[in-house]
Amino acid sequence: MRRPLRALRRRLRGAIRRATAPLEPIVGEGTSSGHKGLYEMLRHVIPNDHTRQVTSAYYVQKVLEDGRGALCVLDLGCGDGRSIDLFRRMDPEVSWTGVDIESSPEVDERARTDGTFVTFDGVNLPFEDGSFDVAYSHQVFEHVRRPEPLLREVARVLRPGGAFIGSVSSLEPYHSFSYWSFTPFGWYTLVEDAGMTVRELRPGIDGIALVQRHYRARPPESRGWFASSPLNEEIDEWGRRTRRRPALINLRKLQYCGHLAFEARKAR
């Protein structure tokens, strides 16, 4: 009788381990239905250098450091114009233009006059082809009713080699007239179809933290989650414990991210 009981206990322990263990990322193989896994499709844009969660400011610093001379920047969906401070703090000589629709909760709060502000219809950007070195978009496209034609407009107004950078909602509750949440694969596909080449996708704050932040009416401790959020910290610990490469840790974070940060380029 003891032998069957021991065997049963082993099977139960194994079942519990399998049920409670984190899912392993699919690496280099398709799903059971024959489709490619996320890593297989996006491995060329998932960075392997570090696993820090980032915001759109990460790419502002990167493109300004890489740029030569004063850059012409378009803030698409500029709202109250707060990114002026971000760009000018990193480069006082930057030429900044903000564009947004005529009225939104964020636009209606605008009080500053130290930038060039332009109104548009939400689709057609009122600028000549190749007007800007950088197009920046911070948490905007989830609010855009027709994202595909607007992305094509972004590509049009960028100069050859110009950068499209920012962040967008991936797993985030409804807020401020939002329409969409984009999966990493979905956002990659839209940007590429618009005529730009995605270089990097990086995870921002995790989706569970964003849900908690909305549900609990933005508790004070949630401000720190944009620098390091709880699920991302858990994934980092999983990566250290299992000795995963940074790219695979980033992959897991991207699967559950609330905000998705990106860098794309227009062809030269």
C-alpha positions, -999 to +999 in steps of 0.1 A: +000+000+000+029+024+008+043+022-028+011+034-045+007+062-020+043+074-025+037+073-063+005+093-059+022+119-037+050+123-063+024+128-090+005+154-069+037+173-061+046+173-098+012+186-107+013+214-081+047+225-094+036+225-130+004+245-121+021+271-100+053+276-120+055+307-143+049+299-179+082+296-199+085+319-229+082+303-263+117+305-278+122+297-315+092+274-319+056+278-328+025+272-309+006+240-309-015+253-338+017+259-359+018+296-355+049+315-346+055+325-309+059+361-299+096+358-294+101+342-328+083+371-345+098+400-325+132+387-314+150+412-336+134+442-318+135+429-282+167+443-266+193+420-250+213+448-232+193+454-200+159+446-185+149+479-169+114+491-174+114+525-192+091+554-201+091+574-233+117+597-217+143+569-222+141+573-260+141+611-257+175+609-241+187+584-266+178+603-298+190+636-284+223+621-275+226+605-309+215+636-328+238+662-344+229+698-339+196+712-328+168+688-337+133+697-349+109+678-327+072+672-331+052+662-300+022+644-314-007+647-289+012+673-269-017+680-245-007+707-220+028+709-235+047+694-206+073+676-229+088+710-236+106+708-203+118+673-210+133+681-243+148+714-234+163+700-202+182+676-223+189+700-252+182+737-247+186+743-285+159+719-296+131+732-319+098+720-304+064+719-320+033+705-304+002+693-322-031+681-308-068+682-315-088+713-307-101+701-273-094+673-249-091+671-211-053+676-215-055+703-241-080+722-221-055+724-192-028+740-213-017+774-199+019+777-212+029+798-242+066+790-245+061+765-274+047+764-309+012+748-306-007+737-337-042+722-339-051+694-363-081+672-372-068+640-356-055+625-388-039+650-412-008+666-399-006+702-412+032+701-420+052+696-452+069+663-460+101+657-441+096+686-416+109+669-385+139+649-372+119+634-343+082+626-338+074+620-301+042+604-289+037+598-251+006+577-243-014+591-272-023+564-298-047+546-274-068+578-278-066+580-316-097+569-334-079+561-366-044+552-358-033+537-391-037+568-413-021+590-385+009+567-384+013+571-421+012+608-416+040+605-389+061+587-415+054+614-441+065+644-419+097+627-407+129+634-425+148+604-440+164+586-410+141+604-386+130+588-353+095+580-341+097+574-304+074+572-274+051+549-255+016+535-259-009+516-238-008+478-239-027+465-209-043+496-194-079+502-182-101+527-200-092+564-193-097+598-209-116+587-240-092+558-248-101+535-277-074+509-278-048+488-260-020+475-283-002+442-280+035+444-288+029+425-320-001+447-330+019+479-324+049+466-343+027+456-373+009+490-374+042+510-373+059+488-399+028+489-422+030+527-420+064+527-436+087+529-406+111+503-392+107+493-356+141+491-339+132+484-302+102+475-281+108+478-243+085+472-214+071+500-192+050+497-161+034+463-158-003+459-166-013+446-131+002+477-115-018+499-139-050+481-131-043+486-093-035+522-099-068+529-116-089+508-093-074+523-062-077+559-075-040+565-078-026+559-043+006+578-035+028+547-037+018+541-073+039+570-084+070+549-079+056+521-101+065+540-133+102+535-123+099+499-110+066+481-108+058+449-087+053+424-114+084+436-133+104+431-101+090+396-098+100+388-134+135+402-128+138+378-098+126+349-120+153+359-146+180+359-120+169+326-105+167+309-139+197+327-154+177+340-184+192+363-210+180+399-208+160+395-241+139+367-226+133+387-194+122+416-216+100+393-236+081+382-204+077+418-193+064+427-227+038+400-225+023+417-194+033+453-198+008+481-192+028+506-213+049+498-243+079+520-252+093+520-287+118+534-312+112+533-349+130+550-379+120+562-413+143+548-440+171+571-453 
